[in-house]
Amino acid sequence: MTKARDLADLISAGNPLADGAISVSEISDLTASAAELNQLDNTADLPDIRPSLLLDFANSKTLDPRITFTRGSTATYWDGKTTAKAEENLITYSQDFSTIWTFGASASDGTITNNNTTAPDGTTTAALIQATATTSQHYLQRPSSYYRPVSGQTYTLSCYLKAGTVDDVQFVFGNGADFGSAAYINVDLTAGTITYTASSISASSITDVGNGWYRVTMSAPAIGSNNQGNFITSFVDPAAPTGRLQNFTTAGTETYYIWGCQVEQRSSATAYTATTSSPIVKYQPVLQTAASGEARFDHDPVTGESKGLLIEEARTNLFTQSQIDQSGWNVSDTTKQSNVIVAPDGTLTGDKLIANTDTDYHFLWASMNGTASNTYTTSIFAKAGEYTKFYIQYNPNADWTGTGNPRAFFDLVNGTVYDELDATGTIEDVGNGWYRCSITATGESSLSGGTATLHLINDAVSTSSSLFTGDGYSGVFFWGAQLEEGSFPTSYIPTSGSTVTRERDTAYIDDVSYINPVDLTIYVEAEQPPLDDYRRLVSVSGTSISNAYAIHSTPAGYLSTSVRISGVTQASPTFVEALARGTTQKAALAIAENDVAFARNGNSVLTDTSVPLAGTDITRIWIGNGVENYNNRRSNNPVSKIAIYPKRLPNATLQAMTEA
């Protein structure tokens, strides 16, 4: 042992070989001594036998064939690996038209005045495009050096355009070799219409975004990969309005405005993402759906960390429409834009809520039918747009416990709940700027309904007053609303026209032939359950609660145990420390005649030496649940590992094996 410590001292002092303090053969000898020392030092702290049962859900991500698992509905979870392309803009300098943008046929065909007028986002970053008095093809282009189309793939171009002295502008997939000469549209920027669509265009649209601005989009499949695509807008020849990039004479007074150009390799446009010198392509985790009866091995959506087997109680989404662009969601001084951003499930179904130009509260609301004195949780996925904050509120205040309308305020940049009133708020990072935000409050005995509202907040406005003047463009992105009866949010339940119930998860093992009920140790790793009931992490029982050994969390958040024999609780050692939901817990319960011990997270072991075990009966192992099989006794968080050892392990071992 002295040799091993000497080796550590030598190495910490520098390079022993280079200094000549020790030879290679001596290092080999000392390394062997160090290994022996490590083994000797740890032997007393490790189990000296293998477990009779080892369920390593976090690492195996499979169900042991002895496990019976049921759930009578689909359910959502994160698999830690599947991603979807989210924001994308392949064009650089998307709103800086003085850096690389130029007139294509000749630089003298027109002028570009950057930062000339107010853009759709309220900044003075839109450019004025003006023709000069020449006879030419009068088109503005982003030179063909920023992306190379892939043959067979569909690309979507989008841009914000506004009429100046002319109404008609042409929007073109720039390189005929890659997209064909019939890949363009003409738009009328006064009427807000598409006046001509060439044959190669697969989809196009023009959307009024206020103050005379329109977002124009078009999609087309690439037919070649030999050239680099470019981006073109053009003045239109009044004498040949359907021709592509016609030669014609201009008077030098023709103008229009441009801002916010975007190129995406997909079949429709998403929300605008500005670029400077580099293109942008982002990816985000994708929320998965497990089939009825399929176990869910949940993961952290951001880190990909495997959490284990998710066991949840049954819950119902009481919102009949989980998407805010559907009927049932009503606006007040706001506008809804549908399907403008890639949602947490990887589909282009995220919506945007935009504040209009009034000075008022800007919010969205849906009716909720509540039961007197019950507790409700509303949750929604949210992502910052031009505004980075919002709050969820319950109305009217007379129907809810407290002094005002229950509400919670969310910061979608810092990922925080920064204020609450008569409510509990939570926020969970689910990747790429999306957060799942929730509010929980309890109804009064008078509760008969009410509304749940989503309020936009101008970032300069305090929580005490959310009145502000909108600009008709800025907002926040939302997806996946859920209202459920309960004191915490559960996994997302999509709805479309009616309420939907996710059935409860149940997992157990009936093969207990390897368990000696009077000499065993139960070990569990799991996330701390919600702090509202006696929620089981693992339980070994007979056919009823009369005979059961359980590790569970109490309503106060204490990690506790219960050893019941013949209907009597013989022992219930408890660590009196409130633990936060979702924190990782490692616990071990050792049981022998008059010798029960409980360890948690490496703490000092709790013991009970007066526990008679005569008459015990064990027939089943419950995972994240107990023999009562109550809906509200499930862990509602993942269980990562369960092990059962065929003897009562020593206290030092219990303490060591539960260390964080």
VEXZA-631664 format. One line per field, with one value per residue (C-alpha): x, y, z; residue number from 1; residue in three letters. Coordinates in steps of 0.05 Angstrom, whole numbers, m for minus. Layout:
# residues N
X: X:...
Y: Y:...
Z: Z:...
pos: NUM:...
code: ALA:...
***
This chain:
# residues 660
X: 0:58:85:19:16:89:70:14:61:113:63:32:102:116:143:180:211:238:265:301:265:238:248:197:200:189:128:99:110:79:19:3:8:m40:m91:m85:m93:m156:m185:m170:m198:m264:m279:m316:m360:m384:m436:m401:m455:m490:m563:m616:m652:m621:m666:m620:m672:m628:m573:m610:m672:m708:m758:m736:m779:m806:m839:m912:m924:m990:m1017:m1082:m1064:m1009:m962:m906:m833:m763:m716:m653:m630:m682:m675:m709:m684:m713:m691:m654:m630:m579:m572:m521:m530:m605:m622:m556:m566:m505:m453:m459:m526:m520:m559:m548:m544:m504:m487:m511:m582:m604:m585:m591:m603:m593:m629:m677:m744:m778:m777:m832:m796:m797:m723:m698:m664:m705:m672:m699:m688:m690:m682:m639:m660:m632:m654:m636:m658:m671:m661:m630:m591:m553:m493:m491:m440:m479:m513:m511:m579:m585:m621:m690:m694:m747:m724:m766:m749:m782:m774:m810:m830:m866:m890:m854:m872:m887:m934:m909:m846:m819:m791:m743:m705:m642:m604:m642:m595:m613:m687:m709:m729:m801:m787:m814:m876:m902:m936:m977:m953:m1013:m1068:m1028:m1038:m997:m1011:m971:m942:m893:m899:m839:m866:m896:m924:m928:m960:m964:m981:m998:m954:m977:m955:m955:m907:m919:m881:m875:m856:m847:m822:m793:m753:m681:m667:m592:m532:m479:m487:m498:m567:m579:m636:m669:m723:m737:m776:m830:m836:m907:m910:m892:m914:m910:m840:m779:m727:m747:m705:m743:m732:m742:m751:m707:m764:m786:m777:m796:m772:m740:m721:m711:m694:m690:m673:m692:m686:m758:m826:m852:m826:m814:m807:m754:m683:m634:m562:m498:m435:m455:m517:m557:m583:m609:m636:m680:m700:m764:m819:m836:m902:m903:m957:m1009:m975:m905:m859:m827:m753:m748:m689:m667:m685:m626:m568:m595:m583:m623:m669:m702:m772:m826:m886:m943:m1013:m1073:m1088:m1136:m1122:m1184:m1169:m1206:m1156:m1084:m1061:m1076:m1093:m1155:m1225:m1236:m1175:m1198:m1155:m1157:m1115:m1072:m1066:m1051:m1004:m1010:m955:m897:m843:m820:m853:m824:m852:m812:m871:m884:m943:m917:m959:m943:m983:m973:m992:m1032:m1019:m1069:m1046:m1078:m1070:m1051:m1073:m1104:m1155:m1193:m1251:m1239:m1290:m1267:m1293:m1299:m1237:m1196:m1126:m1110:m1047:m1041:m979:m955:m892:m866:m807:m784:m798:m788:m818:m783:m833:m905:m950:m1006:m1065:m1130:m1194:m1237:m1199:m1260:m1259:m1188:m1153:m1114:m1119:m1119:m1118:m1068:m1011:m938:m888:m837:m772:m759:m686:m661:m709:m737:m802:m790:m855:m916:m981:m1026:m997:m937:m900:m850:m807:m770:m719:m736:m684:m670:m704:m768:m792:m851:m883:m937:m980:m1016:m1071:m1129:m1201:m1247:m1311:m1345:m1304:m1350:m1306:m1267:m1212:m1138:m1102:m1034:m1011:m956:m908:m867:m798:m797:m862:m861:m901:m948:m976:m975:m1009:m966:m970:m956:m927:m968:m907:m874:m897:m882:m886:m932:m949:m982:m1029:m1053:m1101:m1103:m1132:m1072:m1017:m962:m957:m950:m926:m959:m1027:m1047:m1120:m1160:m1234:m1245:m1212:m1162:m1139:m1071:m1080:m1035:m970:m966:m904:m892:m859:m895:m833:m807:m778:m709:m732:m724:m775:m739:m669:m660:m639:m678:m640:m670:m647:m702:m722:m757:m833:m881:m893:m967:m978:m945:m913:m877:m809:m808:m850:m845:m911:m961:m1030:m1050:m1020:m1021:m952:m908:m839:m836:m790:m832:m836:m883:m929:m876:m822:m787:m757:m786:m800:m854:m846:m915:m927:m997:m1029:m984:m930:m870:m820:m819:m751:m755:m705:m738:m713:m756:m728:m743:m782:m738:m674:m638:m646:m608:m638:m630:m675:m644:m690:m677:m710:m708:m657:m682:m638:m650:m597:m606:m554:m496:m527:m520:m562:m628:m642:m698:m681:m752:m783:m813:m821:m863:m922:m894:m917:m885:m915:m899:m849:m879:m840:m856:m920:m948:m995:m1053:m1045:m1075:m1071:m1040:m987:m946:m877:m895:m820:m771:m742:m671:m650:m677:m636:m654:m599:m611:m589:m589:m527:m483:m497:m430:m448:m516:m485:m431:m477:m525:m472:m484
Y: 0:47:35:55:119:133:125:176:225:216:227:288:318:314:263:210:178:242:264:197:185:117:63:32:m34:2:38:m30:m58:3:3:m69:m48:10:m37:m83:m25:m1:m70:m77:m8:m21:m94:m79:m27:m69:m125:m192:m226:m213:m190:m243:m191:m133:m86:m33:6:67:28:m31:8:m58:m96:m160:m216:m231:m162:m153:m83:m52:16:20:81:116:161:211:211:232:180:221:211:231:302:342:400:463:534:538:595:577:648:693:767:756:829:865:883:928:874:822:835:868:881:820:843:905:941:1005:979:1001:1023:991:1036:994:1011:1056:1042:1005:930:882:871:945:958:1006:950:945:965:1008:980:1031:1021:1069:1094:1038:984:918:860:897:844:843:781:748:721:646:628:610:543:485:455:379:349:321:360:414:484:542:615:669:744:804:854:921:964:1029:1066:999:944:885:846:780:727:678:614:642:590:561:501:479:497:507:572:564:571:640:678:749:785:848:883:929:878:825:773:725:745:692:624:589:514:491:521:468:517:592:641:715:735:804:819:891:962:945:887:817:753:719:646:595:524:483:419:425:391:397:401:430:502:542:572:645:688:739:793:834:892:869:891:922:901:828:816:739:735:715:771:810:865:931:1005:1037:1111:1110:1124:1052:1027:972:950:884:851:783:733:659:594:526:455:435:442:502:563:568:629:677:667:724:709:748:717:644:602:574:502:481:415:399:338:304:283:210:172:102:54:27:m24:m1:17:86:93:168:214:285:319:367:323:256:225:160:165:97:67:120:100:150:154:163:235:270:331:372:420:392:426:423:469:543:557:513:531:540:585:657:719:787:840:786:747:673:649:575:525:573:537:466:441:395:334:351:374:443:455:507:570:643:690:763:826:875:950:969:990:935:866:818:747:682:643:578:557:506:465:454:418:457:455:412:429:440:446:480:470:491:488:558:589:661:702:776:775:731:730:710:687:638:660:630:673:695:706:693:620:607:601:664:739:747:713:655:665:649:688:654:679:640:663:646:588:612:623:694:710:674:694:643:590:545:551:503:508:451:459:411:436:488:544:507:503:468:517:501:533:498:527:503:522:550:515:562:539:525:538:598:607:594:652:661:733:763:810:865:854:925:915:892:834:882:909:875:931:951:973:917:925:873:830:810:751:683:613:561:488:432:460:415:423:367:356:348:385:376:367:298:277:313:287:314:328:348:358:322:307:250:204:174:109:90:51:m14:m57:m117:m185:m247:m293:m285:m354:m324:m279:m299:m253:m256:m241:m193:m123:m80:m26:28:88:135:207:236:232:291:316:302:230:166:150:83:75:0:m49:m123:m151:m206:m204:m144:m87:m132:m159:m109:m79:m11:48:109:185:218:278:322:297:252:187:133:58:12:m59:m89:m159:m189:m121:m86:m35:m64:m11:54:88:156:210:274:319:347:328:365:328:301:297:230:185:121:81:11:m25:m86:m134:m191:m215:m157:m123:m71:m16:40:80:139:177:155:184:150:87:86:21:m16:m77:m98:m124:m193:m224:m285:m294:m253:m271:m245:m257:m197:m141:m74:m23:50:28:m13:m70:m21:m4:64:113:166:121:114:146:192:197:147:89:77:14:m39:m94:m147:m182:m250:m228:m169:m130:m96:m23:0:m32:1:68:58:32:91:145:196
Z: 0:15:m55:m87:m48:m66:m140:m133:m99:m154:m211:m178:m173:m248:m298:m256:m318:m346:m278:m269:m203:m222:m276:m322:m284:m218:m247:m269:m199:m166:m214:m195:m122:m135:m166:m106:m59:m95:m92:m17:m2:m38:m23:42:7:m52:m54:m49:m90:m155:m154:m166:m209:m247:m288:m318:m358:m370:m404:m435:m458:m462:m419:m385:m415:m345:m341:m357:m385:m404:m426:m465:m508:m545:m505:m519:m496:m517:m546:m539:m611:m663:m690:m744:m785:m756:m775:m841:m884:m938:m963:m930:m917:m918:m903:m917:m991:m997:m982:m1037:m1072:m1139:m1204:m1248:m1320:m1304:m1239:m1272:m1281:m1211:m1142:m1073:m1013:m950:m884:m921:m887:m831:m841:m818:m751:m734:m748:m802:m841:m905:m971:m1027:m1097:m1153:m1228:m1270:m1338:m1381:m1429:m1396:m1352:m1288:m1235:m1165:m1148:m1093:m1134:m1147:m1094:m1032:m1041:m1090:m1106:m1102:m1161:m1142:m1077:m1068:m1048:m1021:m1031:m989:m983:m955:m1009:m1009:m1066:m1080:m1144:m1178:m1157:m1198:m1179:m1206:m1158:m1192:m1178:m1205:m1245:m1304:m1308:m1237:m1234:m1306:m1340:m1316:m1242:m1223:m1202:m1210:m1152:m1145:m1082:m1078:m1087:m1050:m1104:m1146:m1218:m1254:m1235:m1283:m1294:m1253:m1188:m1141:m1090:m1078:m1030:m1013:m941:m915:m854:m845:m864:m938:m931:m959:m949:m1016:m1021:m1076:m1081:m1138:m1147:m1170:m1237:m1236:m1190:m1235:m1216:m1154:m1145:m1138:m1112:m1157:m1152:m1214:m1241:m1289:m1362:m1367:m1440:m1426:m1354:m1357:m1387:m1347:m1337:m1399:m1431:m1427:m1417:m1349:m1333:m1271:m1222:m1211:m1138:m1090:m1021:m999:m933:m901:m957:m943:m979:m950:m975:m961:m992:m953:m917:m842:m799:m822:m794:m807:m831:m839:m866:m855:m872:m814:m806:m738:m712:m654:m613:m637:m589:m602:m597:m568:m592:m544:m499:m518:m461:m461:m445:m433:m444:m431:m498:m493:m468:m495:m426:m417:m357:m356:m358:m354:m311:m311:m284:m331:m349:m396:m439:m427:m484:m544:m590:m570:m627:m617:m690:m684:m664:m589:m582:m585:m596:m564:m599:m629:m694:m703:m758:m771:m786:m790:m749:m738:m674:m620:m656:m719:m761:m790:m743:m695:m693:m679:m636:m658:m621:m663:m664:m608:m539:m497:m468:m524:m508:m531:m490:m487:m442:m388:m350:m279:m218:m152:m107:m156:m179:m252:m293:m361:m403:m472:m513:m526:m564:m565:m627:m628:m557:m507:m450:m438:m381:m370:m328:m302:m302:m268:m203:m160:m180:m156:m89:m73:m80:m155:m223:m216:m264:m278:m321:m367:m396:m461:m468:m398:m389:m323:m286:m262:m225:m198:m165:m130:m176:m188:m253:m285:m347:m382:m437:m495:m544:m598:m560:m544:m472:m441:m393:m342:m289:m232:m188:m145:m155:m102:m82:m131:m191:m249:m310:m332:m382:m391:m425:m458:m453:m495:m460:m493:m463:m436:m396:m324:m296:m261:m325:m393:m432:m491:m564:m613:m682:m720:m732:m666:m625:m593:m622:m589:m598:m559:m506:m450:m392:m341:m272:m226:m191:m244:m319:m350:m419:m477:m501:m570:m584:m646:m634:m568:m502:m502:m445:m440:m401:m343:m349:m309:m302:m257:m251:m225:m225:m153:m143:m131:m74:m1:32:100:74:16:m7:m55:m94:m139:m180:m202:m210:m149:m160:m154:m84:m77:m54:m32:m98:m106:m138:m128:m87:m71:m46:m38:m68:m25:15:76:56:20:21:m14:m28:m40:m36:13:m2:33:m14:36:12:56:61:86:112:122:148:157:151:202:186:221:198:158:162:130:111:133:77:22:m46:m111:m164:m219:m178:m182:m122:m105:m48:m17:32:67:104:152:216:266:222:171:142:93:55:8:m33:11:75:143:144:182:219:256:299:319:255:258:189:206:159:102:31:m33:m102:m146:m160:m179:m220:m207:m173:m115:m102:m91:m165:m152:m209:m164:m132:m196:m197:m257:m270:m301:m262:m286:m247:m199:m167:m116:m77:m45:25:73:53:106:124:96:30:29:41:m12:m67:m59:m64:m118
pos: 1:2:3:4:5:6:7:8:9:10:11:12:13:14:15:16:17:18:19:20:21:22:23:24:25:26:27:28:29:30:31:32:33:34:35:36:37:38:39:40:41:42:43:44:45:46:47:48:49:50:51:52:53:54:55:56:57:58:59:60:61:62:63:64:65:66:67:68:69:70:71:72:73:74:75:76:77:78:79:80:81:82:83:84:85:86:87:88:89:90:91:92:93:94:95:96:97:98:99:100:101:102:103:104:105:106:107:108:109:110:111:112:113:114:115:116:117:118:119:120:121:122:123:124:125:126:127:128:129:130:131:132:133:134:135:136:137:138:139:140:141:142:143:144:145:146:147:148:149:150:151:152:153:154:155:156:157:158:159:160:161:162:163:164:165:166:167:168:169:170:171:172:173:174:175:176:177:178:179:180:181:182:183:184:185:186:187:188:189:190:191:192:193:194:195:196:197:198:199:200:201:202:203:204:205:206:207:208:209:210:211:212:213:214:215:216:217:218:219:220:221:222:223:224:225:226:227:228:229:230:231:232:233:234:235:236:237:238:239:240:241:242:243:244:245:246:247:248:249:250:251:252:253:254:255:256:257:258:259:260:261:262:263:264:265:266:267:268:269:270:271:272:273:274:275:276:277:278:279:280:281:282:283:284:285:286:287:288:289:290:291:292:293:294:295:296:297:298:299:300:301:302:303:304:305:306:307:308:309:310:311:312:313:314:315:316:317:318:319:320:321:322:323:324:325:326:327:328:329:330:331:332:333:334:335:336:337:338:339:340:341:342:343:344:345:346:347:348:349:350:351:352:353:354:355:356:357:358:359:360:361:362:363:364:365:366:367:368:369:370:371:372:373:374:375:376:377:378:379:380:381:382:383:384:385:386:387:388:389:390:391:392:393:394:395:396:397:398:399:400:401:402:403:404:405:406:407:408:409:410:411:412:413:414:415:416:417:418:419:420:421:422:423:424:425:426:427:428:429:430:431:432:433:434:435:436:437:438:439:440:441:442:443:444:445:446:447:448:449:450:451:452:453:454:455:456:457:458:459:460:461:462:463:464:465:466:467:468:469:470:471:472:473:474:475:476:477:478:479:480:481:482:483:484:485:486:487:488:489:490:491:492:493:494:495:496:497:498:499:500:501:502:503:504:505:506:507:508:509:510:511:512:513:514:515:516:517:518:519:520:521:522:523:524:525:526:527:528:529:530:531:532:533:534:535:536:537:538:539:540:541:542:543:544:545:546:547:548:549:550:551:552:553:554:555:556:557:558:559:560:561:562:563:564:565:566:567:568:569:570:571:572:573:574:575:576:577:578:579:580:581:582:583:584:585:586:587:588:589:590:591:592:593:594:595:596:597:598:599:600:601:602:603:604:605:606:607:608:609:610:611:612:613:614:615:616:617:618:619:620:621:622:623:624:625:626:627:628:629:630:631:632:633:634:635:636:637:638:639:640:641:642:643:644:645:646:647:648:649:650:651:652:653:654:655:656:657:658:659:660
code: MET:THR:LYS:ALA:ARG:ASP:LEU:ALA:ASP:LEU:ILE:SER:ALA:GLY:ASN:PRO:LEU:ALA:ASP:GLY:ALA:ILE:SER:VAL:SER:GLU:ILE:SER:ASP:LEU:THR:ALA:SER:ALA:ALA:GLU:LEU:ASN:GLN:LEU:ASP:ASN:THR:ALA:ASP:LEU:PRO:ASP:ILE:ARG:PRO:SER:LEU:LEU:LEU:ASP:PHE:ALA:ASN:SER:LYS:THR:LEU:ASP:PRO:ARG:ILE:THR:PHE:THR:ARG:GLY:SER:THR:ALA:THR:TYR:TRP:ASP:GLY:LYS:THR:THR:ALA:LYS:ALA:GLU:GLU:ASN:LEU:ILE:THR:TYR:SER:GLN:ASP:PHE:SER:THR:ILE:TRP:THR:PHE:GLY:ALA:SER:ALA:SER:ASP:GLY:THR:ILE:THR:ASN:ASN:ASN:THR:THR:ALA:PRO:ASP:GLY:THR:THR:THR:ALA:ALA:LEU:ILE:GLN:ALA:THR:ALA:THR:THR:SER:GLN:HIS:TYR:LEU:GLN:ARG:PRO:SER:SER:TYR:TYR:ARG:PRO:VAL:SER:GLY:GLN:THR:TYR:THR:LEU:SER:CYS:TYR:LEU:LYS:ALA:GLY:THR:VAL:ASP:ASP:VAL:GLN:PHE:VAL:PHE:GLY:ASN:GLY:ALA:ASP:PHE:GLY:SER:ALA:ALA:TYR:ILE:ASN:VAL:ASP:LEU:THR:ALA:GLY:THR:ILE:THR:TYR:THR:ALA:SER:SER:ILE:SER:ALA:SER:SER:ILE:THR:ASP:VAL:GLY:ASN:GLY:TRP:TYR:ARG:VAL:THR:MET:SER:ALA:PRO:ALA:ILE:GLY:SER:ASN:ASN:GLN:GLY:ASN:PHE:ILE:THR:SER:PHE:VAL:ASP:PRO:ALA:ALA:PRO:THR:GLY:ARG:LEU:GLN:ASN:PHE:THR:THR:ALA:GLY:THR:GLU:THR:TYR:TYR:ILE:TRP:GLY:CYS:GLN:VAL:GLU:GLN:ARG:SER:SER:ALA:THR:ALA:TYR:THR:ALA:THR:THR:SER:SER:PRO:ILE:VAL:LYS:TYR:GLN:PRO:VAL:LEU:GLN:THR:ALA:ALA:SER:GLY:GLU:ALA:ARG:PHE:ASP:HIS:ASP:PRO:VAL:THR:GLY:GLU:SER:LYS:GLY:LEU:LEU:ILE:GLU:GLU:ALA:ARG:THR:ASN:LEU:PHE:THR:GLN:SER:GLN:ILE:ASP:GLN:SER:GLY:TRP:ASN:VAL:SER:ASP:THR:THR:LYS:GLN:SER:ASN:VAL:ILE:VAL:ALA:PRO:ASP:GLY:THR:LEU:THR:GLY:ASP:LYS:LEU:ILE:ALA:ASN:THR:ASP:THR:ASP:TYR:HIS:PHE:LEU:TRP:ALA:SER:MET:ASN:GLY:THR:ALA:SER:ASN:THR:TYR:THR:THR:SER:ILE:PHE:ALA:LYS:ALA:GLY:GLU:TYR:THR:LYS:PHE:TYR:ILE:GLN:TYR:ASN:PRO:ASN:ALA:ASP:TRP:THR:GLY:THR:GLY:ASN:PRO:ARG:ALA:PHE:PHE:ASP:LEU:VAL:ASN:GLY:THR:VAL:TYR:ASP:GLU:LEU:ASP:ALA:THR:GLY:THR:ILE:GLU:ASP:VAL:GLY:ASN:GLY:TRP:TYR:ARG:CYS:SER:ILE:THR:ALA:THR:GLY:GLU:SER:SER:LEU:SER:GLY:GLY:THR:ALA:THR:LEU:HIS:LEU:ILE:ASN:ASP:ALA:VAL:SER:THR:SER:SER:SER:LEU:PHE:THR:GLY:ASP:GLY:TYR:SER:GLY:VAL:PHE:PHE:TRP:GLY:ALA:GLN:LEU:GLU:GLU:GLY:SER:PHE:PRO:THR:SER:TYR:ILE:PRO:THR:SER:GLY:SER:THR:VAL:THR:ARG:GLU:ARG:ASP:THR:ALA:TYR:ILE:ASP:ASP:VAL:SER:TYR:ILE:ASN:PRO:VAL:ASP:LEU:THR:ILE:TYR:VAL:GLU:ALA:GLU:GLN:PRO:PRO:LEU:ASP:ASP:TYR:ARG:ARG:LEU:VAL:SER:VAL:SER:GLY:THR:SER:ILE:SER:ASN:ALA:TYR:ALA:ILE:HIS:SER:THR:PRO:ALA:GLY:TYR:LEU:SER:THR:SER:VAL:ARG:ILE:SER:GLY:VAL:THR:GLN:ALA:SER:PRO:THR:PHE:VAL:GLU:ALA:LEU:ALA:ARG:GLY:THR:THR:GLN:LYS:ALA:ALA:LEU:ALA:ILE:ALA:GLU:ASN:ASP:VAL:ALA:PHE:ALA:ARG:ASN:GLY:ASN:SER:VAL:LEU:THR:ASP:THR:SER:VAL:PRO:LEU:ALA:GLY:THR:ASP:ILE:THR:ARG:ILE:TRP:ILE:GLY:ASN:GLY:VAL:GLU:ASN:TYR:ASN:ASN:ARG:ARG:SER:ASN:ASN:PRO:VAL:SER:LYS:ILE:ALA:ILE:TYR:PRO:LYS:ARG:LEU:PRO:ASN:ALA:THR:LEU:GLN:ALA:MET:THR:GLU:ALA
***
